[in-house]
Amino acid sequence: MQNFIDKADVLVEAIPYIHEFRRKVFVIKYGGSILDDPIIRKNVLEDIVFLSYVGIRAIIVHGGGPHISKRIKELGGEAIFHEGIRVTDNKTLQVVGEELGKLNAKIVEEIKGLKGDVTGLKGHENIIYVEKKKSSRDLGFVGTITEIEKEAIEQHLREGHITVISPMGISVEQQPHNVNADEVAGAIAASLKAEKIVLLTDVPGVLKDGQDRESLISSLTVKEVKQLINDGTISGGMIPKVRSCMEVLSCGVHKAHIVDARVRHALLLEIFTDKGIGTQILADK
């Protein structure tokens, strides 16, 4: 009996959050190795379907880097990166488009299988506009975002559709370009003035001690994040994640969250409970 009572308590705890976030936009960045695991993917998509059922307007921006690199290798090529960015020639661009298209369709079908209303959008089909990214070397067809066609996205959200977006863009010359998925998620969140952006990762969040999962910091301001970067507490791969969060907060997004997708129902626990399970980052007051 106590088990049922505890479950009911969790639902009651969620009520004020459901009321607060109804009709608000959440942008969820989902990619990397956690996108490959079918068990993790099912848990994540179940959570997102639940968000949609309670009236939250959910956008998924998915990556696809490991799939793209694997396919290039299978074709006898080599994945080349410069300063963390994939160099994208014509052949690579074709692979990028094909692999992201497959992933987009797969996520859409799995959401449908969970009884969710969903639309898949390809960023280069007049959703994400770009210009060629400048760098110390030629990156090929890699884009920097200039504009988001937010009305097209908002239309699907108003109709109650979870909107799944692949990270490619189109230039004024109608040339498709590869775009970093984190940049796409941030630009969409900023353009739509989203309530939240959530980065799904394979780490618990920001830790005081990188070797101790129990040292999770559940809430930080931008000022505190900068201090933790300066003193070395935040380091390595966490730095670009928190910088991405700070950037979107400066553009009007209310909160950013870094959440471990490996935890079952991580999204629901982070959003609908008082303590959460990841790290939330807020703008300075």
C-alpha positions in Angstrom: 0.0 0.0 0.0 2.8 2.4 0.9 4.2 2.0 -2.6 1.0 3.2 -4.2 0.8 6.1 -1.7 4.3 7.2 -2.6 3.4 7.1 -6.3 0.4 9.3 -5.6 2.6 11.7 -3.7 4.9 12.1 -6.7 1.9 12.9 -8.9 0.6 15.5 -6.4 4.1 17.1 -6.2 4.0 17.5 -10.0 0.7 19.4 -10.1 2.1 23.0 -9.6 4.9 22.3 -12.2 2.4 21.0 -14.8 0.3 24.1 -14.2 3.3 26.4 -14.5 4.7 24.9 -17.7 1.5 24.2 -19.6 1.8 25.7 -23.1 5.4 26.6 -22.5 8.2 25.6 -25.0 10.9 23.1 -24.0 13.8 22.5 -26.3 15.6 19.2 -25.7 19.0 18.4 -27.2 19.4 14.7 -27.6 22.4 13.0 -29.3 25.7 11.2 -28.8 26.0 7.7 -27.5 22.8 8.0 -25.5 20.9 8.3 -28.8 22.2 4.8 -29.8 21.0 2.9 -26.7 17.4 1.6 -27.4 16.5 1.3 -23.7 17.6 4.9 -22.9 16.0 6.2 -26.0 12.6 4.6 -25.1 12.8 6.0 -21.6 13.6 9.5 -22.9 10.9 9.4 -25.6 8.3 8.2 -23.0 9.1 11.2 -20.9 8.8 13.6 -23.8 5.4 12.1 -24.8 4.3 12.6 -21.2 5.4 16.3 -21.4 3.3 16.6 -24.5 0.3 15.0 -22.9 0.3 17.6 -20.0 0.4 20.5 -22.5 4.2 21.2 -22.7 5.3 22.1 -26.3 8.3 19.9 -26.8 11.0 20.3 -29.4 13.7 17.6 -29.9 16.9 18.6 -31.6 18.9 15.4 -32.3 22.5 14.9 -33.2 24.0 12.0 -35.1 27.8 12.4 -34.9 28.6 8.7 -34.1 26.3 7.4 -36.9 27.8 9.8 -39.4 31.4 8.9 -38.5 30.6 5.1 -38.6 29.0 5.4 -42.0 32.0 7.4 -43.4 34.3 4.7 -42.2 32.2 2.0 -43.8 32.5 3.8 -47.1 36.2 3.9 -46.8 36.5 7.5 -45.8 37.9 9.3 -42.7 36.0 11.6 -40.4 38.1 14.8 -40.1 37.5 17.4 -37.4 39.0 20.9 -36.9 38.6 22.5 -33.5 35.8 20.1 -32.7 33.9 20.7 -36.0 33.4 18.1 -38.7 35.0 19.1 -42.0 32.2 18.6 -44.5 33.0 18.1 -48.1 30.4 17.0 -50.7 30.6 13.3 -50.0 30.5 13.9 -46.2 27.5 16.3 -46.6 25.6 13.5 -48.4 26.3 11.1 -45.6 25.3 13.7 -43.0 22.0 14.3 -44.7 21.2 10.6 -45.1 22.1 9.6 -41.5 20.3 12.6 -39.9 17.3 11.8 -42.1 17.2 8.2 -40.9 17.6 9.2 -37.3 14.8 11.8 -37.6 12.5 9.2 -39.1 13.4 6.7 -36.4 12.6 9.0 -33.6 9.4 10.1 -35.2 8.2 6.5 -35.6 9.2 5.6 -32.1 7.2 8.5 -30.7 4.2 7.4 -32.8 4.6 4.0 -31.3 4.3 5.5 -27.8 1.0 7.2 -29.0 2.6 10.7 -29.3 1.6 13.3 -31.8 4.8 14.2 -33.7 6.2 16.0 -36.7 9.7 15.5 -38.1 11.4 18.5 -39.6 14.7 18.6 -41.6 16.5 21.8 -40.8 17.7 22.5 -44.3 14.1 22.4 -45.6 13.5 26.1 -45.0 13.6 25.9 -41.2 17.2 26.8 -40.3 19.0 29.5 -42.4 22.8 29.7 -42.4 25.9 31.2 -43.9 29.2 29.5 -44.3 31.1 29.2 -41.0 34.3 31.1 -40.8 37.4 29.3 -39.4 41.2 29.1 -39.6 40.7 26.5 -42.3 38.0 25.7 -44.8 35.4 23.6 -43.2 33.5 22.9 -46.3 29.7 22.9 -46.0 29.4 23.8 -42.4 27.0 26.6 -41.5 26.6 29.3 -38.9 22.9 30.0 -38.1 21.6 33.4 -39.3 17.8 32.9 -38.8 15.3 30.3 -37.5 11.9 30.1 -39.3 10.1 30.0 -36.0 6.6 30.4 -37.4 6.9 27.0 -39.1 8.0 25.4 -35.8 5.3 27.2 -33.8 2.6 26.0 -36.1 3.4 22.4 -35.3 3.7 23.2 -31.6 0.3 24.9 -31.5 -1.2 21.8 -33.1 0.1 19.8 -30.1 2.9 18.0 -32.1 6.2 17.1 -30.6 8.6 18.5 -33.1 11.7 16.6 -34.0 14.4 18.7 -35.9 17.6 17.5 -37.6 20.6 19.9 -37.4 21.1 21.0 -41.0 20.6 24.4 -42.5 20.2 26.1 -45.9 22.0 29.1 -47.3 20.7 31.9 -49.5 22.2 30.0 -52.4 19.9 27.1 -51.5 23.0 25.0 -50.5 22.4 22.6 -47.5 25.0 22.9 -44.7 25.9 20.7 -41.7 25.3 22.6 -38.4 26.3 21.8 -34.9 23.3 20.3 -33.0 24.0 22.3 -29.8 24.0 25.5 -31.9 20.7 24.5 -33.4 19.1 23.8 -30.1 20.3 27.0 -28.6 19.2 29.1 -31.6 15.7 27.6 -31.6 15.4 28.0 -27.9 16.4 31.7 -28.1 14.2 32.4 -31.2 11.1 30.9 -29.5 12.0 32.4 -26.0 11.7 28.9 -24.6 10.9 28.2 -21.0 13.7 25.7 -20.8 16.5 24.1 -22.8 17.5 20.7 -21.6 20.8 19.1 -22.6 20.6 15.3 -22.3 24.0 13.9 -21.5 25.8 10.8 -20.2 27.0 12.6 -17.0 25.0 13.5 -13.9 25.5 17.3 -14.3 28.0 19.7 -12.7 29.9 18.0 -9.9 32.0 19.6 -7.1 34.3 16.6 -7.4 34.4 15.0 -10.8 35.0 11.6 -9.3 32.0 11.7 -6.9 28.5 11.5 -8.3 27.1 12.5 -4.9 28.8 15.9 -5.2 26.2 17.1 -7.8 25.4 20.8 -7.8 21.7 21.0 -8.4 21.4 24.7 -9.1 23.8 27.4 -10.3 23.6 31.0 -11.5 25.7 32.2 -14.5 28.0 34.1 -12.1 28.6 30.9 -10.1 29.2 28.9 -13.3 31.9 31.4 -14.4 33.6 31.1 -11.0 33.6 27.3 -11.2 35.2 27.5 -14.7 37.9 29.8 -13.4 38.7 27.7 -10.4 38.8 24.5 -12.4 35.8 22.8 -10.9 34.1 22.8 -14.3 36.5 21.5 -16.8 36.9 19.4 -20.0 33.7 18.5 -21.9 31.4 20.2 -19.3 32.8 23.6 -20.3 31.1 23.8 -23.8 27.9 22.5 -22.2 27.6 25.2 -19.6 28.8 27.9 -22.0 26.0 26.8 -24.4 23.5 27.1 -21.4 24.8 30.6 -20.5 24.5 31.8 -24.1 20.8 30.9 -24.4 20.0 32.3 -21.0 21.4 35.6 -22.2 18.9 35.5 -25.1 15.8 35.2 -22.9 15.5 31.5 -22.2 14.4 31.1 -18.6 16.3 28.1 -17.4 18.9 25.6 -18.8 19.3 22.0 -17.5 22.0 19.4 -17.8 20.5 16.0 -17.2 21.8 12.4 -17.2 19.6 10.6 -19.7 20.8 7.2 -18.4 18.7 7.7 -15.3 15.2 6.3 -16.0 12.6 9.1 -16.4 15.4 11.7 -15.9 13.4 14.4 -17.6 10.3 13.9 -15.5 12.4 13.8 -12.3 14.2 17.0 -13.2 11.1 19.0 -14.3 8.3 17.8 -12.0 10.1 17.3 -8.6 11.2 19.9 -6.2 14.9 18.8 -6.1 15.5 17.5 -9.6 18.3 15.1 -10.5 20.6 17.2 -12.7 22.0 20.7 -12.7 19.8 23.7 -13.5 21.5 27.0 -14.6 19.7 30.3 -14.1 20.5 33.9 -15.2 21.9 36.2 -12.6 19.3 38.2 -10.8 
